[in-house]
Amino acid sequence: MTAALSIVGVGVRFNGTTVLDSVDLSVERGEWVGLVGPNGAGKTTLLRTVTGAVAFDGSVEINGADGSTLKRRQLARSVALVPQQPVLPSGTRVVDYVLLGRTPHLGEVTGPSRHDLDVVAGVLDALSLSPFVDREVTTLSGGELQRVVIARALAQESPILLLDEPTTALDIGKQQAVLELVDRLRRQRTLTVVSAMHDLTIACQFPDRLVMLAAGQVVAEGSGVDVLRPDLIRAHYGADVKILDDGSGGIVVVPVRSQEDINASNPRPTR
């Protein structure tokens, strides 16, 4: 079976600096792959490469088609991206912003159909955004805005969904609600999801597989237990952690202070 997304030998350079270096990644239809790694590892650049937003060496195939040959509308029907820093048109209402996700499906002249409006209404309701439909996007809180940006991507109904740090601005309740919604839609629609994730504990709970990037290269790949090992985290994040079993098949990544630092913070009293 043809993979939903096949990335082979992808390299990206910005102003002479290598950001991605010969990255290979294959994602099956319906699979959720989580990208983890320290800041500057190349996670965001890899997602943007799939959307055609950056020049690259190598190849990106989307459902068996060469991504570089797809027209913009074709690509948008295949891939939806939730960016870290979305463009927010001033004066745009929430409902109109989410409706922009339907643009690849609209005709050249005709406006949105009843189906387009129903899709948008359903997504807004699923993300508890119906009370905000007439609010301007620039007046929303960080968490509200994050959900609106995710709603626009879901309204696009593309079979491949790319999420770039989708829960950064959300409290723990909204994080869980958003990721559970994505997972539910993935199963219902056989969505393929690739998400760059900052929180390592959450990254282990939802994706089927993790890929760790560091300095633009894949340095580990597999289950959360295989990838989120103390030695790998220490080597690539520069952090000491303890890995705990959460009791349900997942793990919890807990930062651990060094004994030297603890002693320095709590000096023994002198007599």
C-alpha positions as CSV (number, residue, x, y, z in Angstrom):
1,M,0.0,0.0,0.0
2,T,1.3,3.5,-0.9
3,A,2.2,5.5,2.1
4,A,0.2,8.7,2.7
5,L,3.4,10.6,3.1
6,S,6.9,9.6,1.9
7,I,9.9,11.9,2.6
8,V,13.2,10.7,1.1
9,G,16.6,12.4,1.5
10,V,15.1,15.8,2.3
11,G,17.6,18.5,3.0
12,V,17.0,22.2,3.6
13,R,19.5,25.1,4.0
14,F,18.8,28.6,5.0
15,N,21.5,31.2,4.3
16,G,24.1,28.5,4.1
17,T,23.0,26.8,7.4
18,T,21.8,23.2,7.2
19,V,18.4,22.9,8.9
20,L,17.4,19.4,7.6
21,D,20.0,16.9,6.6
22,S,18.9,13.8,4.5
23,V,15.7,13.2,6.4
24,D,13.7,10.0,5.6
25,L,10.2,9.5,6.9
26,S,7.3,7.4,5.8
27,V,3.8,7.8,7.3
28,E,1.1,5.3,6.6
29,R,-2.6,6.2,6.0
30,G,-4.3,6.7,9.3
31,E,-1.1,6.8,11.3
32,W,-0.2,9.5,13.8
33,V,3.5,10.3,14.0
34,G,4.8,12.7,16.6
35,L,7.9,14.8,15.9
36,V,10.0,15.5,19.0
37,G,13.3,17.1,19.5
38,P,15.0,20.2,21.0
39,N,14.4,23.8,19.8
40,G,16.0,24.2,16.4
41,A,15.9,20.5,15.6
42,G,14.1,21.1,12.3
43,K,10.6,20.0,13.3
44,T,8.7,23.0,11.9
45,T,10.9,23.1,8.8
46,L,10.0,19.5,8.0
47,L,6.3,20.3,8.3
48,R,6.6,23.3,6.1
49,T,8.6,21.3,3.5
50,V,5.6,19.0,3.1
51,T,3.4,22.0,2.4
52,G,5.8,23.3,-0.3
53,A,6.5,26.4,1.7
54,V,10.3,26.0,1.6
55,A,12.8,24.9,-1.1
56,F,14.4,21.5,-0.4
57,D,16.5,18.8,-1.9
58,G,15.2,15.2,-2.0
59,S,11.6,14.2,-2.6
60,V,8.2,14.4,-0.9
61,E,5.4,12.2,-2.1
62,I,1.8,12.7,-1.0
63,N,-0.4,9.7,-1.5
64,G,2.0,8.5,-4.2
65,A,2.1,11.8,-6.1
66,D,5.2,14.0,-6.3
67,G,4.4,16.9,-4.0
68,S,6.4,19.4,-6.1
69,T,4.1,18.8,-9.1
70,L,0.9,19.4,-7.3
71,K,-0.8,22.8,-7.9
72,R,-1.6,24.9,-4.8
73,R,-5.3,23.9,-4.7
74,Q,-4.5,20.2,-5.1
75,L,-1.9,20.4,-2.4
76,A,-4.3,22.2,0.0
77,R,-6.9,19.5,-0.6
78,S,-4.4,16.9,0.4
79,V,-2.5,18.6,3.3
80,A,-3.7,21.0,6.0
81,L,-1.3,22.7,8.4
82,V,-1.8,24.2,11.8
83,P,1.1,26.6,12.1
84,Q,2.7,28.0,15.3
85,Q,2.3,31.6,14.1
86,P,-0.8,31.9,11.9
87,V,-1.6,35.0,9.8
88,L,-4.5,36.8,11.3
89,P,-6.3,39.2,9.0
90,S,-7.5,42.3,11.0
91,G,-11.3,42.5,11.3
92,T,-12.0,38.9,10.4
93,R,-14.7,37.1,12.4
94,V,-14.0,33.6,13.7
95,V,-16.6,32.0,11.4
96,D,-15.1,33.7,8.4
97,Y,-11.6,32.7,9.4
98,V,-12.6,29.0,9.8
99,L,-14.5,29.2,6.5
100,L,-11.2,30.0,4.8
101,G,-10.4,26.3,5.4
102,R,-13.0,25.5,2.7
103,T,-11.2,27.6,0.1
104,P,-9.6,24.6,-1.8
105,H,-13.1,23.2,-2.2
106,L,-14.9,26.3,-3.5
107,G,-15.5,27.0,-7.2
108,E,-13.9,29.9,-9.0
109,V,-17.1,32.0,-8.9
110,T,-19.5,30.4,-6.5
111,G,-19.4,31.1,-2.8
112,P,-19.6,28.5,0.0
113,S,-22.3,25.9,-0.3
114,R,-24.6,24.6,2.4
115,H,-22.2,21.7,2.8
116,D,-19.3,24.1,3.4
117,L,-21.3,26.0,6.0
118,D,-22.3,22.8,7.7
119,V,-18.7,21.6,7.9
120,V,-17.6,24.8,9.5
121,A,-20.5,24.8,12.0
122,G,-19.7,21.2,12.9
123,V,-16.0,21.9,13.6
124,L,-16.8,25.1,15.6
125,D,-19.2,23.1,17.7
126,A,-16.8,20.2,18.2
127,L,-14.1,22.7,19.5
128,S,-16.6,24.6,21.7
129,L,-16.2,27.7,19.6
130,S,-19.8,28.4,18.6
131,P,-20.2,31.2,21.1
132,F,-17.2,33.0,19.4
133,V,-18.5,32.9,15.8
134,D,-18.9,36.7,15.6
135,R,-15.8,37.7,17.5
136,E,-12.8,39.1,15.6
137,V,-9.9,36.7,15.7
138,T,-7.5,39.4,16.9
139,T,-9.6,39.8,20.1
140,L,-9.3,36.2,21.2
141,S,-7.1,34.8,24.0
142,G,-4.1,32.6,23.1
143,G,-6.0,29.4,23.9
144,E,-9.2,30.5,22.0
145,L,-7.1,31.5,19.0
146,Q,-5.3,28.2,19.0
147,R,-8.6,26.3,18.8
148,V,-9.8,28.6,16.0
149,V,-6.6,27.9,14.0
150,I,-7.1,24.2,14.5
151,A,-10.8,24.5,13.5
152,R,-9.7,26.1,10.2
153,A,-7.4,23.2,9.4
154,L,-10.1,20.6,10.3
155,A,-12.6,22.4,8.1
156,Q,-10.2,21.9,5.2
157,E,-11.0,18.2,5.4
158,S,-7.6,17.2,4.0
159,P,-6.6,13.6,4.5
160,I,-3.2,14.7,5.9
161,L,-3.1,17.0,9.0
162,L,0.1,18.7,10.1
163,L,0.2,20.1,13.6
164,D,3.0,22.4,14.7
165,E,2.9,22.6,18.5
166,P,-0.9,22.5,18.5
167,T,-1.4,22.7,22.3
168,T,1.3,25.3,23.3
169,A,-1.2,28.0,24.3
170,L,-3.8,25.7,25.8
171,D,-4.5,24.8,29.4
172,I,-4.4,21.1,30.4
173,G,-8.1,20.6,29.9
174,K,-8.2,22.1,26.4
175,Q,-5.0,20.2,25.4
176,Q,-6.7,17.0,26.2
177,A,-9.9,18.0,24.5
178,V,-8.2,19.1,21.3
179,L,-5.9,16.1,21.0
180,E,-8.7,13.7,21.7
181,L,-10.8,15.4,19.0
182,V,-8.0,15.1,16.5
183,D,-7.6,11.4,17.4
184,R,-11.3,10.8,17.1
185,L,-11.5,12.4,13.7
186,R,-8.4,10.5,12.6
187,R,-10.1,7.2,13.3
188,Q,-13.4,8.3,11.8
189,R,-11.9,9.8,8.6
190,T,-8.7,7.7,8.4
191,L,-6.7,11.0,8.8
192,T,-3.0,10.9,8.7
193,V,-1.5,13.1,11.4
194,V,2.0,14.4,11.8
195,S,2.5,16.7,14.8
196,A,5.5,18.5,16.2
197,M,5.2,18.3,20.0
198,H,6.9,20.1,22.8
199,D,5.5,18.2,25.8
200,L,7.1,14.8,25.8
201,T,4.6,13.2,28.2
202,I,1.7,14.2,25.9
203,A,3.7,13.2,22.8
204,C,3.8,9.7,24.2
205,Q,0.0,9.5,24.8
206,F,-1.5,10.2,21.3
207,P,0.9,9.4,18.4
208,D,1.3,5.8,17.3
209,R,5.0,6.4,16.7
210,L,7.6,9.1,17.6
211,V,10.5,10.4,15.6
212,M,13.2,12.4,17.3
213,L,15.0,15.1,15.4
214,A,18.2,16.8,16.5
215,A,20.4,19.1,14.4
216,G,18.2,18.4,11.4
217,Q,18.6,14.6,11.4
218,V,16.5,11.7,12.6
219,V,18.3,10.4,15.7
220,A,15.6,8.0,17.0
221,E,12.3,6.4,15.8
222,G,9.8,4.0,17.4
223,S,7.5,3.8,20.3
224,G,7.5,6.4,23.1
225,V,9.4,4.0,25.4
226,D,12.0,3.4,22.7
227,V,12.5,7.1,21.8
228,L,12.0,8.9,25.1
229,R,14.9,7.3,26.9
230,P,16.9,9.2,29.6
231,D,20.1,8.8,27.6
232,L,18.6,10.2,24.4
233,I,17.0,13.1,26.1
234,R,20.2,13.9,27.9
235,A,22.2,13.7,24.7
236,H,19.9,15.9,22.6
237,Y,18.0,18.1,25.0
238,G,20.7,18.5,27.6
239,A,18.3,17.5,30.3
240,D,18.3,14.9,33.1
241,V,14.9,13.2,33.4
242,K,13.2,10.2,35.0
243,I,10.8,8.1,33.0
244,L,7.8,6.8,35.0
245,D,5.1,4.4,34.0
246,D,1.7,6.1,34.0
247,G,-0.1,2.8,34.7
248,S,-2.0,2.7,31.4
249,G,0.7,1.9,28.9
250,G,2.1,5.4,28.6
251,I,5.0,7.1,30.3
252,V,5.6,10.4,32.2
253,V,8.8,12.4,31.6
254,V,9.9,14.1,34.7
255,P,12.8,16.6,34.9
256,V,15.3,15.8,37.6
257,R,17.5,18.4,39.3
258,S,21.1,17.3,39.7
259,Q,22.2,16.7,43.3
260,E,24.9,19.3,42.8
261,D,22.3,21.9,41.9
262,I,20.1,20.9,44.9
263,N,23.1,21.2,47.3
264,A,24.0,24.6,45.8
265,S,20.4,25.8,46.3
266,N,20.2,24.5,49.9
267,P,23.6,25.0,51.5
268,R,24.2,23.4,54.9
269,P,24.3,25.9,57.7
270,T,27.8,26.6,59.1
271,R,28.4,26.4,62.8
